[in-house]
């Protein structure tokens, strides 16, 4: 029988790669960020390419 692995502590922000301290973890969409600004920047970056692909070819 396999043992359940313990949850790993996130080490770096998903956007800026700063070291995360326990007091300032910001968890959204399955990733850990250092603050709300980094999270919003990653959301904008993720939406930008999707918006570019939506242009119809004339």
C-alpha angles and dihedrals in degrees: 000000000000120000120231112253116236117248110267121233113243111241106188140029113261092226109035100016094232117156110265121227119204094246095056105044110138109192120196134150094358095306135096121234132184093232145345093271092062091047093052091046091054091049091051091048091050093050096046098070091043090055091049092055092052093071111113117234111239 
